[in-house]
């Protein structure tokens, strides 16, 4: 490290959440681009009856999402 560089922190863990409102997956490495981590929040569940995105913020309609996990392969 040069004289003008300093450490401001470190990364303890990286998580990606492929489907909004579902549990995420811990990554050993991640590709990061202008839009963030590749594959993060790339998908969402949609309620067939209402046409709205299911959200864990609304326990009556989406609370069970937090017990589900989706993993992406080769992203």
Beta strands, then each sheet from edge to edge (+ up, - down):
strand 1: 14-16
strand 2: 25-27
strand 3: 32-33
strand 4: 36-37
sheet 1: 1+ 2-
sheet 2: 3+ 4-
end
